[in-house]
Amino acid sequence: MGHLLERFVDRRSFMRSAALLGASSWDVTPSEGANARPRISHYLVGNNVWMNPSDAVWSVASKAGLQIVRIGGGAYDRKMPPNDQLVDWLRRIKAMGAEPMVQVSQYGTAREAADLVRFLNVENKFAVRYWNLGNEPWLQRKKPPIGTVAAEVAAYVKPIASAMKAVDPSIKIYIPDECDYFDELYESLIGGPSDVCGKDENNRHYVDGISWHRYVSGDRRWVVANAAQQFRVRAAKCRNLIDRANAAHGRAGAGALGWGIGEYNLENRGFEGPSTTEGAGVHSFVNGQFQAEVLGICMKYGATYCSPWSTFENGGRRQGTDYSFIDGQGLTPRPSYRHMELVAKNFRGEYLDGATNLPDIRAFGCKRDDGLCAMILNMEDTGTRSYTLRFDAGKIEGACAINLDGGLRIQHKDDISNQTTQLLVFSGNGTLARKYTYGVDQAKAGEPPKLEEFKKKR
């Protein structure tokens, strides 16, 4: 971003894709991913740092459980922060237990990019593992025919990536962080006419993954019905493209190509209550549920990282270019922060796909070494639902049925209010150990999720 405000949202293309998926599109079978139960990335839950956060902002952000923090954006493509600021930010990111991701410019020289790798990883020993190369090249080139962009991207990626890896062969480079997942662009770069997945003259891969952005906007009803589904369609195509390229280039294990989302969010575009918790903008409760659902989609399709834009900007004023996950009023964590925190601190191990019989109840989970987790998102706007959750595909009688594909005969019954998220943590024997409940009223009051802990049965 940083800040190219004009977003490209092709809703007609999305509607054609959604129509092909049919009415059961919320229930995507595990076989459509890379495997039935993907491993959840250690770097999945991310964010973007932007323009001089205060010590207080850093302190609040450090408690969210972030696993990766990206330093990038359109402005940094033109002028990177000075080295002393980068050093300070990297120290802060490392101190919160997160992995830094640093963007180098598409406009700079290969030597400049290599010098930055040398400064950070060799001279200062930060061991920055993940790097981006460029930001939204199609937008920065004023939207030329998309078919012309891949060759230009490949022309700067190859020499710059090669020079960076000559300094530190262990780094991972993701490209090109376009403003949307454009089929023609990515298919050309990954195994197509402008392929960058091969090796340079030193037998090092140019790139290690692809990355893309997406911002969406609409009223609350549109967000519930469509926003995450747009990401689901793109993630499935991205996963298939990566799998084909890995097979074609013989890339596997640590050398396999990955993918990630470098920026995403809802937008404040004047829709229903954009600056209220009940509305559909950045500050809204539904944005938190949307971001949680996108994280679930990224788990399903094996993303390396998923980083919304951003930690804090424009004073957290709930208008204009405020894409913060911290509110300006008292530096209060927003619903996006709270949902990211729940995922970051509880999800690990194997992803478990979810299916429900109600369109506005969404669910996904994980199978950990010490038990199971289930996240349930009630995105309805009235009433309370009594639900039955099973960790297998067994038939459930009742108005609200939730199945997670854990292959375990574990069942749980509970209630969940509208506009509410529950995170359930079960022990290894299937006993409920902890329950987090977070709803729109708590979000309005600036309160964290309610935690209930249950004693083990003897």
Secondary structure by P-SEA (a helix, b strand, c coil): cccccccccaaaaaaaaaaaacccccccccccccccccccccccccbbbcccccaaaaaaaaaccccbbbccccccccccccaaaaaaaaaaaaaacbbbbbbbbccccaaaaaaaaaaccccccccccbbbcccccccccccccccccaaaaaaaaaaaaaaaaaacccccccccccccccaaaaaaaacccccccccccccccccccccbbbbbbbcaaaaaccaaaaaaaaaaaaaaaaaaaaaaaccccccbbbbbbcbbbbbcccccccccccccccccaaaaaaaaaaaaaaaaacccccccccccccccccccccccccccccccccaaaaaaaaaaaccccbbbbbbbccccccbbbbbccccbbbbbbcccccccccbbbbcccccccccbbbbccccccbbbbbcccccbbbbbbbcccccccbbbbbcaaaaaaccccbbbbbcccc
